[in-house]
């Protein structure tokens, strides 16, 4: 299944580049505020019928990328939203996924909820998917939303291959082979947002989830770059609706239309 969220395309590449520069500038200002890990909130009992949402940042980033998205997801007060900073010194995606597993268990215990939702930007989406698909995380994760995540591996920036984590997100890596392996009975619903102007996805379609055993919906957003996927209203609204309930109608953009491919 695929869903497309269109925005006006005249001069789309130029506008996407300008928007990405603006988002980058704002993010650089906020970056220091997200270096320290968030202190988990105290238990409030069962917040509502909605699972809590845990947000996972990308490579060399931190929780500050989610300032706007977090506010959107928590706007009605019916969903607990927390962020998770994995170590900037992480050299193995699989280790990050195991740490995530412990964080999810802690969140479930603290909130009294049986399941959570995960939202991952870039590498964070792969960490979440590895946990769901390879570490039994589908028992705990109801919905996994990914934003600009290289699900099939990306060939961008070959000069960065000296970093072990970057090598793991290449198309032919052992991690990618594990994610291509069968995953029968996976219980997590996956929603992958991707854009043709995502400069870190090579090819751009790698941000789609293509796996026969996963219940996956791919949502194409037009005219938005990599960083803006975590901060643009045309994405944040549909992400919230994706967590509220399944189905293409839930992913219709703010004031826009959705079509199923």
C-alpha positions in Angstrom: 0.0 0.0 0.0 1.2 3.5 -0.7 -0.1 6.9 0.2 0.9 10.2 -1.5 0.7 13.6 0.3 1.1 16.2 -2.5 2.1 19.8 -2.0 2.5 22.3 -4.9 5.4 21.1 -7.1 6.3 24.3 -9.0 9.8 25.1 -8.0 9.6 22.2 -5.5 13.3 21.5 -5.5 14.2 25.1 -4.8 11.6 25.4 -2.1 12.7 22.1 -0.5 16.3 23.3 -0.4 15.4 26.6 1.2 13.1 24.9 3.7 15.9 22.4 4.6 18.3 25.3 5.2 15.8 27.0 7.5 15.1 23.9 9.5 18.8 23.2 9.8 19.5 26.7 11.1 16.8 26.3 13.7 17.9 22.8 14.7 21.5 24.0 15.2 20.2 26.6 17.7 18.2 23.9 19.5 20.7 21.1 19.4 22.5 22.0 22.7 19.1 21.7 24.5 18.8 18.1 23.5 22.2 16.8 24.4 21.2 15.6 27.9 18.8 12.7 28.0 15.2 13.4 29.0 14.3 12.6 32.6 11.4 10.1 32.4 8.1 11.5 33.8 6.6 10.0 36.8 3.8 7.4 36.5 0.4 8.8 36.0 -1.4 5.5 35.8 -2.9 4.7 32.4 -2.9 8.0 30.5 -5.7 7.0 28.2 -6.5 4.2 25.8 -3.6 5.4 23.6 -0.2 3.8 24.0 2.6 6.2 24.9 4.8 7.4 22.0 8.6 7.2 22.2 10.6 9.3 19.7 14.0 8.1 18.3 16.4 10.6 16.7 18.9 9.9 13.8 22.6 9.6 13.4 24.7 12.2 15.3 21.5 13.9 16.4 19.5 14.2 19.6 16.0 14.6 20.9 15.9 18.3 20.0 14.9 17.4 16.4 11.5 16.5 17.8 10.6 19.8 19.5 7.7 20.5 17.1 6.6 16.9 16.5 6.5 16.2 20.2 4.2 19.2 20.7 1.9 18.1 17.9 1.6 14.5 19.2 0.9 15.6 22.8 -1.4 18.5 21.9 -4.6 17.0 23.2 -3.1 15.7 26.4 -4.3 12.2 25.7 -1.0 10.7 24.7 2.2 10.5 26.8 5.2 11.5 24.5 8.8 10.9 25.5 12.1 11.0 23.7 15.0 8.6 23.8 18.7 9.7 23.2 20.9 6.7 22.4 24.6 7.2 22.9 26.4 9.4 20.3 29.2 6.9 20.6 27.1 4.0 19.4 29.0 1.9 16.8 26.4 -0.8 16.3 22.7 -0.4 15.4 22.0 -3.7 17.1 23.3 -2.6 20.4 21.2 0.6 20.2 18.2 -1.7 19.5 18.9 -3.7 22.6 19.1 -0.6 24.7 15.8 0.6 23.2 14.2 -2.7 24.2 15.1 -2.0 27.9 13.8 1.6 27.5 10.5 0.3 26.1 10.1 -2.2 29.0 10.7 0.6 31.5 8.1 2.8 29.8 5.5 0.1 29.8 6.1 -0.6 33.5 6.0 3.1 34.4 2.8 3.8 32.5 0.9 0.6 33.0 0.5 0.2 29.3 1.1 -3.1 27.4 2.3 -1.5 24.2 3.9 1.6 22.9 4.2 3.5 19.6 7.6 4.4 18.2 8.5 7.3 15.8 12.0 7.2 14.4 13.7 9.8 12.3 16.4 8.6 9.9 18.6 6.0 11.7 16.2 6.1 14.6 13.6 4.4 12.4 16.1 1.5 11.7 16.8 1.1 15.4 13.1 0.8 16.0 12.6 -1.6 13.1 15.4 -3.8 14.2 14.0 -4.0 17.7 10.5 -4.8 16.3 11.6 -7.3 13.6 14.6 -9.0 15.1 14.4 -8.7 18.9 10.7 -9.5 19.5 9.7 -5.9 19.9 6.5 -6.5 18.0 5.1 -7.8 21.3 5.5 -4.3 22.7 5.2 -1.9 19.7 1.8 -1.3 18.3 2.8 1.2 15.5 6.3 2.1 14.2 6.4 5.3 12.2 9.6 6.1 10.3 10.7 9.4 8.8 13.3 9.4 6.1 14.7 6.0 7.2 17.0 4.0 4.8 15.1 0.7 5.1 17.0 -0.9 2.2 20.3 1.0 2.8 21.6 4.2 1.4 24.7 4.9 -0.7 25.0 8.5 0.2 28.3 10.0 1.5 30.7 7.0 0.7 33.5 9.0 2.4 31.8 8.2 5.8 32.2 4.5 5.5 35.0 4.6 8.1 32.2 4.8 10.7 30.9 1.3 11.6 27.4 2.6 12.0 27.4 4.1 8.6 28.6 0.9 7.1 25.7 -0.9 8.7 23.2 1.3 6.7 24.7 0.4 3.3 22.6 -1.8 1.0 24.8 -4.8 1.3 25.5 -4.8 5.0 24.8 -7.6 7.4 22.2 -5.5 9.2 20.3 -5.0 5.9 20.4 -8.7 5.3 18.9 -9.4 8.7 16.1 -6.9 8.0 15.4 -8.6 4.6 15.1 -12.0 6.4 11.6 -13.4 6.9 9.6 -12.0 9.8 6.5 -14.2 9.9 3.7 -13.1 12.3 5.2 -9.6 13.0 2.4 -7.8 14.9 3.6 -4.2 14.5 2.0 -1.9 12.0 4.6 0.1 10.1 4.2 3.5 8.4 7.1 4.9 6.4 7.2 8.6 5.3 9.6 9.3 2.4 10.3 12.2 0.1 11.9 12.4 -3.4 13.8 15.4 -2.1 15.4 13.6 0.8 19.1 14.2 0.1 20.3 11.5 2.5 18.4 8.7 0.8 20.2 7.2 -2.2 18.0 6.1 -3.9 15.1 8.0 -2.4 12.9 5.0 -2.5 15.0 3.3 0.1 13.0 5.1 2.7 10.0 2.9 1.8 9.4 -0.4 3.6 9.3 -3.3 1.2 8.9 -6.5 3.1 6.4 -9.3 2.4 5.9 -10.1 6.1 5.4 -6.6 7.4 2.1 -4.7 7.5 3.5 -1.5 6.0 2.1 1.7 4.6 4.4 4.0 2.6 3.6 7.7 2.6 5.2 9.9 0.0 5.6 13.5 0.9 6.5 15.9 -2.0 8.8 19.0 -1.6 10.3 18.2 1.8 13.9 17.4 2.6 15.4 15.1 5.2 15.4 17.2 8.3 12.1 18.8 7.5 10.4 15.4 7.6 10.5 15.7 11.4 9.2 19.3 11.6 6.8 20.0 8.7 3.1 20.3 9.3 2.4 18.2 6.1 4.1 15.3 8.0 3.4 16.0 11.6 -0.4 16.0 11.2 -0.4 12.7 9.3 2.0 11.1 11.9 -0.4 12.0 14.6 -3.3 10.5 12.7 -1.2 7.4 11.9 -0.8 6.9 15.7 -4.5 7.6 16.3 -5.7 4.8 13.9 -4.8 2.7 10.8 -5.9 3.3 7.3 -5.2 5.7 4.4 -7.9 8.2 5.5 -5.9 8.8 8.7 -2.9 9.9 6.7 -4.7 12.7 4.7 -2.5 15.8 4.9 -3.7 19.0 6.6 -5.9 20.6 4.0 -4.7 18.1 1.4 -5.7 14.9 -0.2 -4.4 11.3 -0.1 -4.5 8.7 -2.9 -3.8 5.0 -2.5 -1.4 3.5 -5.0 
